[in-house]
Amino acid sequence: MSWRRNGEGRSGVALEEREAELRPEDPAAILAPANSALPLWRKLAVAAIFVALLAALGWTFIGEDGSEPSAPVTVPSTTAAPATTAMAGPPELRNTGEDFNDIVRSASVLEDWVYQHDPDPKYVPLIKHPKCECYKEAEDGLATLKAAGQHHDSPGVKVHKVILRDRPRPELVTLYVIIEGLPGAIVDREGNVVRERPPLAPTGFLEDWVRGEDGRWRTYQTSVLGPPGEGWEQW
């Protein structure tokens, strides 16, 4: 089993440490939670920073079970924009097909747009699987922002790399994604800052994505790996 970048090439030492424990041959075990191979002190440091970022972004990886959508899903129509925000329609969501780099980036762009312009839980089923630990918390975070009349003043995340790690079966892929948390703020209807969003240095995540009966890929599971290996910009 090789590490691949968009299908070929090495993806770095940080990923090699996880090969034995993350890809059991039992299909049921493939979707089991993954454990980081980082030293304990480093995991705690990364986790502390990441939890602070996610608390400000309004989403974390804590959720509940649910059933998989069985019909095609389209981006819902938008609600009225806050008085301080000029809003066009949501960006196109391209989470079908085989271009996982484009799929992840498109989902991230839509998620950023939702938090900035229309924080509504109706968007969550478009990009997150109901059984993902991220699903319920994303719903709750968006519902809280909507009820309070708050939104983000800028994009929250930048996707640096999307690397195909494994594909144990056609409807399941494991991706290594390097994400940077961008600084910004949560603001009210008048644009007043409610709280700041702390930044996060580029950080590696191991993500399982599953394809539903509607042909759309959704996040199923995400694990924090920590800072990427040296020279990751050239991977």
Phi, psi and omega per residue, in radians:
M1 nan 2.180 -3.056
S2 -1.945 2.730 3.025
W3 -1.443 2.377 -3.065
R4 -2.264 2.513 3.017
R5 -1.934 1.927 -3.030
N6 0.898 0.623 3.034
G7 1.921 -0.312 -3.123
E8 -2.750 2.753 3.082
G9 1.698 2.918 3.124
R10 -1.486 2.542 -3.128
S11 -1.942 0.006 3.018
G12 2.110 2.745 -3.068
V13 -1.154 -0.598 -3.082
A14 -1.031 -0.531 -3.135
L15 -1.423 -0.564 -3.060
E16 -1.051 -0.553 -3.084
E17 -1.113 -0.337 -3.022
R18 -1.790 0.033 -2.991
E19 -1.074 -0.807 -3.025
A20 -1.182 -0.641 -2.988
E21 -1.588 -0.301 -2.966
L22 -1.697 -0.354 -3.027
R23 -2.100 1.067 3.071
P24 -1.069 2.699 -3.088
E25 -1.336 -0.402 3.106
D26 -1.196 2.068 -3.109
P27 -0.978 -0.594 3.141
A28 -1.173 -0.591 -3.126
A29 -1.308 -0.341 -3.130
I30 -1.050 -0.557 -3.083
L31 -1.680 0.185 3.100
A32 -1.313 2.682 3.136
P33 -1.019 2.463 3.133
A34 -1.675 2.590 3.108
N35 -1.894 2.359 -3.119
S36 -1.215 2.537 3.116
A37 -1.604 0.105 -3.132
L38 -1.235 2.664 3.004
P39 -1.012 2.674 -3.045
L40 -0.999 -0.780 -3.090
W41 -1.098 -0.612 -3.116
R42 -1.303 -0.655 3.090
K43 -1.071 -0.751 -3.116
L44 -1.124 -0.699 3.139
A45 -1.147 -0.814 3.128
V46 -1.096 -0.776 -3.095
A47 -1.097 -0.688 -3.133
A48 -1.093 -0.770 3.116
I49 -1.145 -0.762 -3.065
F50 -1.169 -0.709 3.119
V51 -1.092 -0.688 3.103
A52 -1.092 -0.727 3.115
L53 -1.110 -0.835 -3.075
L54 -1.159 -0.574 3.088
A55 -1.075 -0.661 3.117
A56 -1.324 -0.608 3.134
L57 -1.263 -0.449 -3.135
G58 1.646 0.219 3.081
W59 -2.509 2.514 3.069
T60 -2.463 -3.072 -3.104
F61 -1.814 1.006 3.075
I62 -2.278 2.223 -3.044
G63 -2.751 -2.717 -3.076
E64 -2.510 2.912 3.127
D65 -1.282 2.802 3.069
G66 -2.986 3.020 -3.138
S67 -1.635 2.695 -3.105
E68 -1.400 2.371 3.108
P69 -1.040 2.479 -3.088
S70 -1.936 -0.079 -3.123
A71 -2.127 2.712 3.106
P72 -0.978 2.491 -3.112
V73 -2.031 2.381 3.078
T74 -2.074 2.769 3.142
V75 -1.151 2.174 -3.103
P76 -1.144 2.789 3.034
S77 -1.187 2.659 -3.047
T78 -1.518 2.750 3.016
T79 -1.561 3.082 -3.140
A80 -1.104 2.505 -3.118
A81 -1.371 2.664 3.005
P82 -1.004 2.691 -3.054
A83 -1.026 -0.500 -3.061
T84 -1.608 -0.014 -3.013
T85 -2.148 2.127 3.024
A86 -1.445 2.149 -2.985
M87 -2.224 2.211 2.938
A88 -1.612 -3.009 3.128
G89 -1.239 2.942 -3.138
P90 -1.167 2.641 3.100
P91 -1.184 2.722 3.106
E92 -1.079 2.346 3.092
L93 -1.723 2.043 -3.112
R94 -1.959 1.306 -3.140
N95 -2.030 0.669 2.974
T96 -2.131 2.983 3.098
G97 1.533 -2.697 -2.994
E98 -2.170 0.017 -3.139
D99 -1.539 1.554 -3.021
F100 -1.238 -0.486 3.045
N101 -1.065 -0.820 3.140
D102 -1.216 -0.648 -3.125
I103 -1.081 -0.859 -3.114
V104 -1.129 -0.775 -3.121
R105 -1.153 -0.674 3.125
S106 -1.139 -0.738 3.103
A107 -1.099 -0.673 3.130
S108 -1.161 -0.718 3.122
V109 -1.091 -0.772 3.118
L110 -1.105 -0.768 -3.126
E111 -1.079 -0.746 3.081
D112 -1.048 -0.767 -3.127
W113 -1.069 -0.747 -3.132
V114 -1.040 -0.840 -3.112
Y115 -1.158 -0.503 3.123
Q116 -1.418 -0.718 -2.908
H117 -2.034 -0.511 -3.056
D118 -2.635 1.212 -3.107
P119 -1.184 1.655 -3.060
D120 -2.432 2.318 -3.126
P121 -1.072 -0.256 -3.091
K122 -1.090 -0.337 -3.115
Y123 -1.451 -0.338 -3.002
V124 -1.013 -0.769 -3.114
P125 -1.109 -0.237 -3.140
L126 -1.247 -0.550 -2.986
I127 -2.236 -0.111 -3.138
K128 -2.220 2.385 3.105
H129 -1.298 2.452 -3.122
P130 -0.992 -0.439 3.138
K131 -1.565 -0.024 3.084
C132 -1.230 2.491 3.091
E133 -1.123 -0.268 -3.123
C134 -1.495 -0.247 -2.939
Y135 -1.156 -0.997 -3.058
K136 -1.134 -0.690 -3.121
E137 -1.183 -0.638 3.070
A138 -1.108 -0.757 3.076
E139 -1.001 -0.856 -3.098
D140 -1.125 -0.735 -3.131
G141 -1.095 -0.765 3.125
L142 -1.192 -0.680 3.113
A143 -1.089 -0.682 3.129
T144 -1.136 -0.793 3.104
L145 -1.062 -0.782 -3.104
K146 -1.093 -0.794 -3.114
A147 -1.105 -0.592 -3.115
A148 -1.524 -0.111 -3.103
G149 1.226 0.595 -3.100
Q150 -1.996 2.833 3.100
H151 -2.785 2.991 3.083
H152 -1.469 2.574 -3.106
D153 -1.607 -0.038 -3.079
S154 -2.899 2.907 3.067
P155 -1.014 2.554 -3.085
G156 -1.752 -0.338 -2.998
V157 -2.418 2.497 2.979
K158 -2.099 2.210 3.106
V159 -1.597 2.063 -3.119
H160 -1.591 -0.770 -3.049
K161 -2.476 2.512 2.989
V162 -2.303 1.983 -3.032
I163 -2.135 2.187 3.101
L164 -1.214 2.042 -3.113
R165 -1.606 -0.769 -3.061
D166 -2.855 2.738 3.053
R167 -2.504 1.449 -3.078
P168 -1.176 -0.421 3.036
R169 -2.722 2.851 -2.981
P170 -0.986 -0.576 -3.059
E171 -1.674 0.154 -3.133
L172 -2.391 2.236 3.049
V173 -2.278 2.652 3.010
T174 -2.010 2.204 -3.079
L175 -2.072 2.509 2.948
Y176 -1.748 2.088 -3.043
V177 -2.137 2.270 3.065
I178 -1.806 2.096 -3.035
I179 -2.164 2.486 3.035
E180 -2.023 2.287 3.067
G181 -1.523 2.111 -3.050
L182 -1.526 2.515 3.089
P183 -1.209 2.707 3.131
G184 3.000 -2.782 -3.088
A185 -2.596 2.779 2.927
I186 -1.724 2.256 -3.038
V187 -2.175 2.816 3.094
D188 -1.585 -2.981 -3.072
R189 -1.069 -0.541 -3.129
E190 -1.542 -0.010 -3.139
G191 1.546 0.129 3.102
N192 -1.323 2.406 -3.098
V193 -1.237 2.168 3.061
V194 -1.550 -0.798 3.023
R195 -2.816 2.699 3.137
E196 -1.435 2.634 2.999
R197 -1.720 2.111 3.122
P198 -1.265 2.508 3.102
P199 -1.321 2.869 3.053
L200 -2.374 2.205 3.088
A201 -1.078 2.749 3.121
P202 -0.834 2.209 -3.019
T203 -2.359 2.448 -3.141
G204 -1.542 2.437 3.081
F205 -2.251 2.525 2.995
L206 -1.813 2.100 -3.015
E207 -2.175 2.267 2.967
D208 -1.656 2.260 3.067
W209 -2.096 2.393 3.119
V210 -2.089 2.579 3.107
R211 -1.741 2.207 -3.111
G212 -1.465 3.104 3.123
E213 -1.117 -0.362 3.100
D214 -1.478 0.023 3.117
G215 1.502 -0.003 -3.093
R216 -1.648 2.419 3.071
W217 -1.530 2.399 3.130
R218 -2.381 2.629 3.081
T219 -1.152 2.237 3.122
Y220 -1.870 -0.653 -3.088
Q221 -2.731 2.478 3.132
T222 -2.380 2.344 3.096
S223 -2.225 2.419 3.100
V224 -1.436 2.195 3.073
L225 -1.739 -0.512 -3.135
G226 1.938 -2.950 -3.112
P227 -0.999 2.415 3.116
P228 -1.215 2.873 -3.123
G229 -1.198 2.900 -3.124
E230 -1.067 2.395 3.137
G231 1.368 0.327 -3.091
W232 -1.072 -0.437 -3.127
E233 -1.077 -0.424 -3.125
Q234 -1.689 0.025 -3.116
W235 -1.143 nan nan
